[in-house]
Amino acid sequence: MAVPFHVSRPVYRGPDVEQGGTTHDGRAFADVEGYKKILLTDPDQLARSLTEKVLIYATGGDVQFADREVIEGIVATLRGKNYGFRTLVHEVVQSRAFRNK
C-alpha cells in the first residue's frame, strides 16, 4: 500500500558539521575558504598530490618509489605551464610510469 506524501516521519537531526580546524602543521582555518587559502600557498604540493592520484587512476596500480622521479618531473612541467589539468593528463599519459604498467 502506498504511503501518502502528507504523512511525515520524525527526522533525527545530527550534530552540526564542524567548519574549522587546524592543519597538521598547526595552521588554523575557520571555514572551507580559509582551508583553500592555506592549500594554495603551496601549489607544487597540490600538483604533486593530484599527479599521484591521476597516475594511480590511469595505471590501476599504486605509486611506487621509482615513480617519484616521474612525478617530480611532471610537477616541474606543470609549474612551467600554470598547473593546467590538460597538461597534467598529457604528461601522465606520456610518462614512463604509464607506458610501462
C-alpha positions in Angstrom: 0.0 0.0 0.0 1.4 3.4 -1.0 2.0 5.9 1.8 0.5 9.4 1.1 3.0 12.2 0.8 1.4 14.2 3.6 2.4 11.7 6.2 5.7 12.8 7.8 8.1 10.8 9.7 10.3 12.1 12.5 13.7 13.1 11.3 16.8 12.9 13.5 19.0 16.0 13.1 22.6 15.0 13.8 25.3 17.3 15.2 26.4 20.3 13.2 29.3 19.9 10.8 32.5 21.3 12.3 33.6 24.0 9.8 37.1 25.0 11.1 40.2 23.2 12.3 43.9 23.2 12.1 46.3 21.6 9.6 48.9 19.0 10.7 51.5 21.8 10.9 49.3 24.0 13.2 47.8 26.5 10.8 44.2 27.3 11.8 41.3 27.9 9.4 37.7 28.9 10.1 35.9 27.5 7.0 36.5 26.0 3.6 37.6 29.3 2.1 40.3 29.6 4.7 41.4 26.0 4.1 41.6 26.7 0.4 43.9 29.7 1.0 46.2 27.5 3.1 46.3 24.8 0.4 47.0 27.4 -2.3 50.2 28.6 -0.5 52.0 25.5 -1.9 50.7 24.8 -5.5 53.5 22.3 -6.1 52.2 20.1 -3.2 48.7 20.3 -4.7 50.0 19.4 -8.1 52.1 16.5 -6.7 49.1 15.1 -4.9 46.8 15.3 -7.9 49.5 13.9 -10.1 49.8 10.8 -7.8 46.0 10.4 -7.9 45.7 10.7 -11.7 48.7 8.3 -12.1 47.0 5.7 -9.8 43.8 6.1 -11.7 45.5 5.9 -15.1 47.6 2.8 -14.3 45.3 1.0 -12.0 48.2 0.5 -9.5 49.9 2.2 -6.6 52.6 4.7 -7.0 56.0 3.0 -6.5 59.2 4.5 -5.1 60.7 4.6 -8.6 57.7 6.7 -9.8 58.7 9.6 -7.5 61.2 10.9 -10.1 58.5 10.8 -12.8 56.0 12.6 -10.5 58.6 15.4 -9.7 59.2 15.8 -13.5 55.5 16.2 -14.2 55.2 18.7 -11.3 58.1 20.7 -12.8 56.4 20.7 -16.2 53.1 21.8 -14.6 54.8 24.6 -12.8 56.1 26.0 -16.1 52.6 25.7 -17.7 50.5 27.3 -15.0 49.4 24.0 -13.5 46.9 23.2 -16.2 44.9 20.0 -16.0 45.2 19.2 -19.7 49.0 19.4 -19.3 48.8 17.0 -16.3 46.8 14.4 -18.3 49.2 14.8 -21.3 52.3 14.4 -19.1 50.9 11.4 -17.2 50.0 9.6 -20.5 53.4 10.2 -21.9 55.2 9.2 -18.7 57.4 6.1 -18.2 55.2 5.0 -15.3 52.1 5.0 -17.5 53.7 3.4 -20.6 55.3 0.6 -18.6 52.4 -0.5 -16.4 
